[in-house]
């Protein structure tokens, strides 16, 4: 078994995992922000409607 090839494979898998997790975190943060913004806009419009 060639250890350098195994090390490169592990390094590639680690880098891919880090990139994927950071992308997933960015998507989750964006979704939370969009939901928060939508709830805020709905609350503002309902408050304005009540006034």
TIKOLMAR-938176 format. One record per atom (N, C-alpha, C): residue in three letters; chain; residue number from 1; x, y, z; atom name. Coordinates in steps of 0.02 Angstrom, whole numbers, plus 32768, in hexadecimal, padded with zeros to 4 digits. Example, Ala and Ser with C-alpha at 12.3 -4.5 7.8 and 13.67 -1.06 7.14 Angstrom:
TIKOLMAR-938176
["Ala","A",1,[8294,7EE4,8186],"N"]
["Ala","A",1,[8267,7F1F,8186],"CA"]
["Ala","A",1,[8294,7F5B,8186],"C"]
["Ser","A",2,[8282,7F90,8162],"N"]
["Ser","A",2,[82AC,7FCB,8165],"CA"]
["Ser","A",2,[8285,8002,818A],"C"]
This chain:
TIKOLMAR-938176
["Unk","A",1,[802B,7FC4,8000],"N"]
["Unk","A",1,[8000,8000,8000],"CA"]
["Unk","A",1,[802C,803E,8000],"C"]
["Unk","A",2,[801C,806C,7FD3],"N"]
["Unk","A",2,[8043,80AA,7FCE],"CA"]
["Unk","A",2,[8026,80DD,7FFF],"C"]
["Unk","A",3,[804F,80F1,802F],"N"]
["Unk","A",3,[8036,811C,8064],"CA"]
["Unk","A",3,[802D,8165,804D],"C"]
["Unk","A",4,[8056,817B,801E],"N"]
["Unk","A",4,[804E,81C0,8006],"CA"]
["Unk","A",4,[800B,81C8,7FE2],"C"]
["Unk","A",5,[7FF8,8195,7FBB],"N"]
["Unk","A",5,[7FB8,8198,7F98],"CA"]
["Unk","A",5,[7F7E,8199,7FCB],"C"]
["Unk","A",6,[7F84,8170,8000],"N"]
["Unk","A",6,[7F50,816E,8034],"CA"]
["Unk","A",6,[7F4C,81B2,8058],"C"]
["Unk","A",7,[7F87,81D0,8065],"N"]
["Unk","A",7,[7F88,8211,8087],"CA"]
["Unk","A",7,[7F67,8246,805B],"C"]
["Unk","A",8,[7F76,8245,801A],"N"]
["Unk","A",8,[7F58,8276,7FEC],"CA"]
["Unk","A",8,[7F0C,826C,7FE9],"C"]
["Unk","A",9,[7EF6,822D,7FE9],"N"]
["Unk","A",9,[7EAE,821E,7FE9],"CA"]
["Unk","A",9,[7E8D,8239,8028],"C"]
["Unk","A",10,[7EAD,822D,8062],"N"]
["Unk","A",10,[7E91,8246,80A1],"CA"]
["Unk","A",10,[7E8F,8292,80A2],"C"]
["Unk","A",11,[7EC5,82B2,808A],"N"]
["Unk","A",11,[7EC8,82FA,8088],"CA"]
["Unk","A",11,[7E91,8316,805B],"C"]
["Unk","A",12,[7E88,82F8,8021],"N"]
["Unk","A",12,[7E54,830D,7FF3],"CA"]
["Unk","A",12,[7E0E,8306,8011],"C"]
["Unk","A",13,[7E03,82CE,8033],"N"]
["Unk","A",13,[7DC2,82C3,8052],"CA"]
["Unk","A",13,[7DB6,82F6,8089],"C"]
["Unk","A",14,[7DEB,8305,80B0],"N"]
["Unk","A",14,[7DE4,8337,80E6],"CA"]
["Unk","A",14,[7DD5,837C,80CA],"C"]
["Unk","A",15,[7DF9,8390,8095],"N"]
["Unk","A",15,[7DED,83D1,8076],"CA"]
["Unk","A",15,[7DA7,83D5,805A],"C"]
["Unk","A",16,[7D91,839F,8038],"N"]
["Unk","A",16,[7D4E,839E,801B],"CA"]
["Unk","A",16,[7D1A,83A3,8053],"C"]
["Unk","A",17,[7D26,8380,808B],"N"]
["Unk","A",17,[7CF7,8382,80C3],"CA"]
["Unk","A",17,[7CF3,83C8,80E0],"C"]
["Unk","A",18,[7D2D,83E8,80E8],"N"]
["Unk","A",18,[7D2E,842C,8103],"CA"]
["Unk","A",18,[7D08,845D,80D5],"C"]
["Unk","A",19,[7D14,8458,8094],"N"]
["Unk","A",19,[7CF2,8484,8064],"CA"]
["Unk","A",19,[7CA6,8478,8066],"C"]
["Unk","A",20,[7C93,8438,8067],"N"]
["Unk","A",20,[7C4B,8427,8067],"CA"]
["Unk","A",20,[7C2A,8441,80A7],"C"]
["Unk","A",21,[7C4C,8438,80E1],"N"]
["Unk","A",21,[7C2E,844E,8120],"CA"]
["Unk","A",21,[7C28,849A,8122],"C"]
["Unk","A",22,[7C5A,84BD,8108],"N"]
["Unk","A",22,[7C56,8506,8108],"CA"]
["Unk","A",22,[7C1F,851E,80D9],"C"]
["Unk","A",23,[7C16,84FC,80A0],"N"]
["Unk","A",23,[7BE1,850F,8071],"CA"]
["Unk","A",23,[7B9D,8502,8092],"C"]
["Unk","A",24,[7B96,84C9,80B4],"N"]
["Unk","A",24,[7B57,84B9,80D6],"CA"]
["Unk","A",24,[7B48,84EC,810C],"C"]
["Unk","A",25,[7B7C,8500,8132],"N"]
["Unk","A",25,[7B71,8532,8166],"CA"]
["Unk","A",25,[7B5B,8575,8148],"C"]
["Unk","A",26,[7B7A,8588,8110],"N"]
["Unk","A",26,[7B67,85C7,80EF],"CA"]
["Unk","A",26,[7B1E,85C4,80D7],"C"]
["Unk","A",27,[7B0B,858A,80BB],"N"]
["Unk","A",27,[7AC5,8583,80A3],"CA"]
["Unk","A",27,[7A95,8587,80DD],"C"]
["Unk","A",28,[7AA6,8566,8116],"N"]
["Unk","A",28,[7A7A,8567,8150],"CA"]
["Unk","A",28,[7A74,85AE,816C],"C"]
["Unk","A",29,[7AAD,85D2,8170],"N"]
["Unk","A",29,[7AAB,8617,8189],"CA"]
["Unk","A",29,[7A80,8642,815B],"C"]
["Unk","A",30,[7A88,863A,8119],"N"]
["Unk","A",30,[7A60,8661,80E9],"CA"]
["Unk","A",30,[7A16,8651,80F1],"C"]
["Unk","A",31,[7A05,8611,80FA],"N"]
["Unk","A",31,[79BE,85FE,8102],"CA"]
["Unk","A",31,[79A2,861B,8142],"C"]
["Unk","A",32,[79C9,8618,8179],"N"]
["Unk","A",32,[79B2,8635,81B8],"CA"]
["Unk","A",32,[79A7,8680,81B0],"C"]
["Unk","A",33,[79D7,86A1,818F],"N"]
["Unk","A",33,[79D1,86EA,8186],"CA"]
["Unk","A",33,[7994,86FB,815C],"C"]
["Unk","A",34,[7987,86D4,8126],"N"]
["Unk","A",34,[794D,86E1,80FB],"CA"]
["Unk","A",34,[790C,86D6,8122],"C"]
["Unk","A",35,[790A,86A1,814B],"N"]
["Unk","A",35,[78CD,8693,8172],"CA"]
["Unk","A",35,[78C3,86CB,81A5],"C"]
["Unk","A",36,[78F9,86E0,81C6],"N"]
["Unk","A",36,[78F5,8716,81F8],"CA"]
["Unk","A",36,[78DC,8756,81D6],"C"]
["Unk","A",37,[78F7,8765,819B],"N"]
["Unk","A",37,[78E3,87A1,8176],"CA"]
["Unk","A",37,[7899,879D,8163],"C"]
["Unk","A",38,[7883,8762,814B],"N"]
["Unk","A",38,[783D,875A,8137],"CA"]
["Unk","A",38,[780F,8762,8173],"C"]
["Unk","A",39,[7822,8745,81AD],"N"]
["Unk","A",39,[77F8,874B,81E9],"CA"]
["Unk","A",39,[77F6,8794,81FF],"C"]
["Unk","A",40,[782F,87B7,81FB],"N"]
["Unk","A",40,[7830,87FD,820E],"CA"]
["Unk","A",40,[7804,8827,81E1],"C"]
["Unk","A",41,[7806,881A,81A0],"N"]
["Unk","A",41,[77DD,8840,8170],"CA"]
["Unk","A",41,[7793,8832,817C],"C"]
["Unk","A",42,[7782,87F2,818A],"N"]
["Unk","A",42,[773D,87E1,8198],"CA"]
["Unk","A",42,[7725,8803,81D8],"C"]
["Unk","A",43,[774F,8803,820B],"N"]
["Unk","A",43,[773D,8824,824A],"CA"]
["Unk","A",43,[7733,886F,823F],"C"]
["Unk","A",44,[7760,888D,8219],"N"]
["Unk","A",44,[775A,88D5,820B],"CA"]
["Unk","A",44,[771A,88E4,81E6],"C"]
["Unk","A",45,[770B,88BC,81B2],"N"]
["Unk","A",45,[76CF,88CA,818A],"CA"]
["Unk","A",45,[7690,88BF,81B4],"C"]
["Unk","A",46,[7690,888B,81DE],"N"]
["Unk","A",46,[7655,887F,8207],"CA"]
["Unk","A",46,[764D,88B7,823B],"C"]
["Unk","A",47,[7685,88CF,8256],"N"]
["Unk","A",47,[7682,8906,8286],"CA"]
["Unk","A",47,[7667,8945,8264],"C"]
["Unk","A",48,[7680,8952,8227],"N"]
["Unk","A",48,[7668,898C,8201],"CA"]
["Unk","A",48,[761E,8984,81F1],"C"]
["Unk","A",49,[7609,8946,81E2],"N"]
["Unk","A",49,[75C3,8939,81D2],"CA"]
["Unk","A",49,[7597,8944,820F],"C"]
["Unk","A",50,[75B1,8932,824A],"N"]
["Unk","A",50,[758A,893D,8288],"CA"]
["Unk","A",50,[7583,8987,8297],"C"]
["Unk","A",51,[75B8,89AD,8287],"N"]
["Unk","A",51,[75B5,89F6,8291],"CA"]
["Unk","A",51,[7588,8A14,825B],"C"]
